[in-house]
Amino acid sequence: MTGVKLFFTFFLTFVIANAQDQHQYLTERPYAVVLGIAQDGGYPHAGCERLCCKDAWKSDSLRKMVSSIAIIDPRSGLAWMFDATPDFAKQYNIITKQHKARLAGIFLTHAHIGHYAGLMHLGREVMGAKNIVVYAMPKMKRFLENNGPWEQLVNLKNIIISPIKDKKEILLSRDLIVEPFLVPHRDEFSETVGYNIIGPNESLLYIPDIDKWQKWGHDIRFWIESNSYALLDGTFYYDGEVPNRNMSEIPHPFIIESMNYFESLLDRNQKKIYFIHLNHTNPAINKNSAASKIIIKNGFNTARQGMKFFF
């Protein structure tokens, strides 16, 4: 009997110790969190009184913030935001209060309003921040340094711009690497980049804006296969979605054509894909819509605020 008791005591001790190790492993793993999923104008959209936005004006629970993600590193307590959106105040609060992290830097994708306008909150009129590192490509860097009001952020050292280069890795910690890469988009004021975020075990591909997959000099399907997760441009669901607008002037891959283009991928690779940066007219912005159900039925996903992707 004594032997049996000793065995169960040893077994129970082993199980508890293993569970504690597993818990520590999970709580220390870096992860990405989705801070917003909407296109630059957010949801509901300014000036829109059509059915797509009608209910969202009446209910805060239906509103969606502009697309952004953050990397959280629990070991260091640091966070890095990808794009500074018009919803920066709320998204910053999520990082610091919900995830208990300090903002260490901001990676910019390009100079369209939904992706850098939130930098204004770092200035003397709001936070009066000190030396927040902003990672930017050369043209984007020059744009911020030579145009008001952004140049004031630089002159007052609210931000420090750290130049980045195409396919040049940035080491954030021993476990986290970020690699920017150029993608084709409407580059009126800056380059446009996506990011490959590489962790100790998993990696994430982030491309919120691109003209068309076929315009890129790389096969996006290979990049999807090479990563654990892929958060990809899903701005519009179908051609003609925006009434009285020539959609060739605002090119993006339609979700319908993306699903067809990715049809050759194995099921396990299709499941890695999460469409993000959804326009207010995109029915997939509503998780209960027929469009969202079709996306799931076809083996893909739509990003939702609060989702976590562990590295």
Wavefront OBJ file of the C-alpha trace (Angstrom):
o trace
v 0.000 0.000 0.000
v 2.854 2.315 0.862
v 4.359 1.699 -2.577
v 1.078 2.586 -4.269
v 0.842 5.825 -2.259
v 4.404 6.739 -3.166
v 3.678 6.076 -6.836
v 0.585 8.285 -6.851
v 2.384 10.997 -4.881
v 5.214 10.967 -7.411
v 2.761 10.903 -10.333
v 0.712 13.797 -8.943
v 3.863 15.837 -8.315
v 4.980 15.179 -11.894
v 1.606 16.215 -13.338
v 1.492 19.443 -11.301
v 5.084 20.356 -12.193
v 4.424 19.653 -15.867
v 1.265 21.768 -15.808
v 3.164 24.629 -14.159
v 5.913 24.426 -16.785
v 3.314 24.388 -19.563
v 1.525 27.397 -18.051
v 4.795 29.310 -17.749
v 5.666 28.409 -21.353
v 2.323 29.674 -22.634
v 2.358 32.870 -20.560
v 5.892 33.731 -21.699
v 5.377 33.054 -25.402
v 5.320 36.201 -27.549
v 2.158 36.698 -29.567
v 0.429 39.002 -32.024
v -2.945 40.469 -31.143
v -5.412 41.975 -33.624
v -6.217 45.563 -32.601
v -8.499 46.399 -35.518
v -9.833 44.921 -38.760
v -11.439 47.814 -40.672
v -10.191 49.788 -43.662
v -8.702 53.260 -43.068
v -12.043 54.983 -42.403
v -13.128 52.523 -39.720
v -16.598 51.077 -39.226
v -19.066 52.709 -39.381
v -17.689 54.973 -42.083
v -17.934 58.778 -42.068
v -20.834 59.950 -44.218
v -22.254 56.472 -44.774
v -25.950 56.161 -43.975
v -26.572 53.045 -46.044
v -27.571 49.638 -44.684
v -23.942 48.515 -44.310
v -23.338 51.112 -41.572
v -26.851 51.868 -40.300
v -26.843 49.459 -37.348
v -23.234 50.222 -36.416
v -24.103 53.900 -35.870
v -26.668 52.783 -33.290
v -24.603 50.151 -31.479
v -21.059 50.506 -30.146
v -20.743 46.711 -30.035
v -20.867 46.576 -33.844
v -18.149 49.170 -34.393
v -14.745 48.071 -35.676
v -11.398 49.807 -35.281
v -8.963 50.427 -38.131
v -6.635 47.556 -39.022
v -3.608 47.155 -36.805
v -1.822 44.396 -34.939
v 0.632 44.435 -32.061
v 3.392 42.062 -31.018
v 3.423 41.470 -27.284
v 6.513 40.037 -25.586
v 5.512 38.992 -22.041
v 9.109 38.332 -20.994
v 10.256 41.896 -21.578
v 6.873 43.551 -21.120
v 7.343 45.334 -24.450
v 4.986 45.771 -27.397
v 5.378 46.850 -31.005
v 2.455 48.224 -32.950
v 2.007 47.791 -36.692
v 0.596 51.059 -38.042
v -0.603 54.056 -36.059
v -4.267 54.303 -36.973
v -6.947 56.941 -36.323
v -7.997 54.595 -33.475
v -4.551 54.864 -31.871
v -5.866 56.047 -28.481
v -8.063 52.994 -27.955
v -5.504 50.598 -29.417
v -2.720 52.013 -27.251
v -4.965 51.519 -24.236
v -5.530 47.875 -25.174
v -1.775 47.295 -25.346
v -0.945 49.010 -22.060
v -3.964 48.086 -19.941
v -5.242 44.740 -21.229
v -1.865 43.300 -22.220
v 0.212 45.102 -19.568
v 2.911 46.060 -22.073
v 4.917 49.207 -22.788
v 4.972 50.507 -26.351
v 8.528 50.133 -27.639
v 7.994 51.006 -31.285
v 5.664 51.399 -34.254
v 6.178 49.789 -37.657
v 4.534 51.734 -40.503
v 3.308 50.113 -43.708
v 2.646 53.266 -45.779
v 1.345 56.838 -45.866
v -2.396 56.351 -46.288
v -4.451 57.912 -43.508
v -5.420 54.704 -41.742
v -1.815 53.676 -41.270
v 0.111 56.667 -39.895
v -2.360 59.408 -38.866
v -2.414 58.076 -35.289
v 1.128 59.356 -34.804
v -0.478 62.708 -33.958
v -1.332 61.330 -30.509
v 2.378 61.164 -29.681
v 2.789 64.939 -30.023
v 2.718 67.737 -27.444
v -1.057 68.243 -27.886
v -1.781 64.759 -26.518
v 0.795 62.372 -25.002
v 3.975 64.389 -25.359
v 5.793 61.104 -25.872
v 9.562 60.791 -25.697
v 11.695 58.945 -28.242
v 9.108 56.430 -29.477
v 10.834 54.468 -32.239
v 8.983 54.606 -35.555
v 10.211 52.151 -38.183
v 9.806 53.529 -41.715
v 11.068 52.991 -45.247
v 13.238 55.785 -46.798
v 10.479 57.615 -48.666
v 8.131 57.330 -45.685
v 10.906 58.644 -43.423
v 11.454 61.698 -45.643
v 7.708 62.337 -45.775
v 7.469 62.493 -41.986
v 10.641 64.570 -41.610
v 9.720 67.193 -44.220
v 5.978 67.703 -43.853
v 3.971 69.275 -41.075
v 2.662 68.461 -38.612
v 4.695 65.249 -38.600
v 8.070 66.973 -38.742
v 7.282 68.543 -35.368
v 7.124 65.057 -33.837
v 10.653 64.512 -35.137
v 11.992 67.934 -34.084
v 10.585 67.612 -30.562
v 11.853 64.041 -30.324
v 8.391 62.670 -29.669
v 9.445 60.055 -32.191
v 12.761 58.756 -33.473
v 12.563 57.390 -36.987
v 14.515 54.194 -37.492
v 15.078 53.546 -41.221
v 14.210 50.101 -42.542
v 15.044 48.421 -45.831
v 13.418 45.884 -48.098
v 14.116 42.338 -46.816
v 16.455 43.636 -44.092
v 15.674 41.926 -40.786
v 15.168 43.878 -37.543
v 15.985 42.016 -34.337
v 13.539 42.963 -31.579
v 14.695 40.364 -29.068
v 16.397 36.990 -29.042
v 13.044 35.418 -29.999
v 11.521 38.023 -32.338
v 12.546 39.176 -35.802
v 10.665 41.509 -38.136
v 11.385 41.582 -41.867
v 9.797 44.287 -44.062
v 9.248 43.730 -47.778
v 7.941 45.963 -50.542
v 4.532 45.348 -52.126
v 2.835 47.186 -55.010
v 0.242 49.722 -53.915
v -0.760 53.336 -54.600
v 2.482 54.921 -53.436
v 1.629 58.616 -53.675
v 3.684 59.649 -50.638
v 5.650 56.590 -49.566
v 6.552 53.013 -50.283
v 4.187 50.261 -49.129
v 5.460 47.292 -47.170
v 4.213 44.097 -45.615
v 5.926 42.388 -42.710
v 7.126 38.910 -41.904
v 7.188 38.459 -38.130
v 9.307 35.511 -37.016
v 9.091 34.083 -33.515
v 10.772 31.171 -31.718
v 8.308 28.596 -33.065
v 5.858 30.265 -35.453
v 5.797 33.128 -37.953
v 3.181 35.555 -39.230
v 2.767 37.242 -42.610
v 1.083 40.668 -42.491
v -0.024 42.354 -45.738
v -2.974 44.691 -45.063
v -2.633 46.577 -48.371
v -1.621 45.477 -51.860
v -2.949 46.257 -55.346
v -3.260 42.692 -56.658
v -1.425 39.461 -55.804
v -0.474 38.972 -59.450
v 1.195 42.417 -59.567
v 3.691 41.416 -56.902
v 6.998 39.979 -58.041
v 6.559 37.028 -55.676
v 4.113 34.152 -55.451
v 2.020 34.911 -52.359
v 1.044 31.240 -52.164
v 4.641 30.251 -51.441
v 4.816 32.861 -48.660
v 1.616 31.501 -47.132
v 3.035 27.977 -47.184
v 6.233 29.226 -45.511
v 4.449 30.902 -42.575
v 2.240 29.778 -39.710
v -0.342 32.556 -40.116
v -1.182 35.007 -42.904
v -3.191 38.200 -42.280
v -3.951 39.413 -45.779
v -5.666 42.289 -47.580
v -9.402 41.620 -47.709
v -10.531 45.223 -48.266
v -13.352 44.404 -50.682
v -15.413 41.251 -51.004
v -16.354 41.656 -54.686
v -15.976 43.993 -57.664
v -18.625 46.726 -57.772
v -19.050 46.683 -54.000
v -18.717 50.467 -53.691
v -21.553 52.204 -55.605
v -20.717 54.928 -58.113
v -16.977 54.360 -57.715
v -14.417 53.191 -60.250
v -12.809 50.464 -58.178
v -9.760 50.297 -60.433
v -8.788 53.632 -58.840
v -8.593 51.928 -55.436
v -7.161 48.515 -56.360
v -7.169 45.677 -53.853
v -7.582 41.918 -54.235
v -11.267 41.069 -53.879
v -11.819 38.320 -51.327
v -13.722 36.317 -53.944
v -10.762 36.400 -56.348
v -8.295 35.706 -53.529
v -10.200 32.576 -52.536
v -10.089 31.403 -56.153
v -6.388 32.243 -56.407
v -5.631 30.311 -53.210
v -7.769 27.332 -54.220
v -4.657 25.308 -55.153
v -3.300 25.519 -51.606
v -3.639 22.514 -49.335
v -6.392 22.774 -46.718
v -3.860 23.266 -43.923
v -2.403 26.279 -45.743
v -5.789 27.818 -46.559
v -6.616 27.707 -42.840
v -3.624 29.957 -42.148
v -5.285 32.841 -44.024
v -7.193 35.577 -42.183
v -8.623 38.426 -44.273
v -8.161 41.861 -42.685
v -8.466 45.593 -43.563
v -12.181 45.222 -44.400
v -14.012 48.142 -45.991
v -17.281 49.308 -44.424
v -19.079 47.996 -47.527
v -17.515 44.548 -47.191
v -20.196 42.157 -45.862
v -17.463 40.023 -44.261
v -16.961 42.746 -41.637
v -20.071 41.244 -40.019
v -19.116 37.815 -38.638
v -22.695 36.575 -39.010
v -23.088 37.576 -42.662
v -23.509 35.153 -45.549
v -20.133 36.323 -46.905
v -18.366 35.436 -43.641
v -19.970 31.997 -43.668
v -18.835 31.431 -47.267
v -15.263 32.354 -46.318
v -15.320 29.800 -43.486
v -16.977 27.167 -45.680
v -14.217 27.597 -48.262
v -11.556 26.924 -45.617
v -10.436 30.503 -44.921
v -10.907 32.932 -42.020
v -11.661 36.559 -41.303
v -9.605 38.380 -38.677
v -11.504 39.642 -35.632
v -10.489 42.145 -32.976
v -8.813 40.482 -30.023
v -7.569 37.405 -31.889
v -4.161 36.162 -30.735
v -1.509 34.373 -32.750
v 1.222 32.792 -30.648
v 4.823 32.636 -31.807
l 1 2 3 4 5 6 7 8 9 10 11 12 13 14 15 16 17 18 19 20 21 22 23 24 25 26 27 28 29 30 31 32 33 34 35 36 37 38 39 40 41 42 43 44 45 46 47 48 49 50 51 52 53 54 55 56 57 58 59 60 61 62 63 64 65 66 67 68 69 70 71 72 73 74 75 76 77 78 79 80 81 82 83 84 85 86 87 88 89 90 91 92 93 94 95 96 97 98 99 100 101 102 103 104 105 106 107 108 109 110 111 112 113 114 115 116 117 118 119 120 121 122 123 124 125 126 127 128 129 130 131 132 133 134 135 136 137 138 139 140 141 142 143 144 145 146 147 148 149 150 151 152 153 154 155 156 157 158 159 160 161 162 163 164 165 166 167 168 169 170 171 172 173 174 175 176 177 178 179 180 181 182 183 184 185 186 187 188 189 190 191 192 193 194 195 196 197 198 199 200 201 202 203 204 205 206 207 208 209 210 211 212 213 214 215 216 217 218 219 220 221 222 223 224 225 226 227 228 229 230 231 232 233 234 235 236 237 238 239 240 241 242 243 244 245 246 247 248 249 250 251 252 253 254 255 256 257 258 259 260 261 262 263 264 265 266 267 268 269 270 271 272 273 274 275 276 277 278 279 280 281 282 283 284 285 286 287 288 289 290 291 292 293 294 295 296 297 298 299 300 301 302 303 304 305 306 307 308 309 310 311
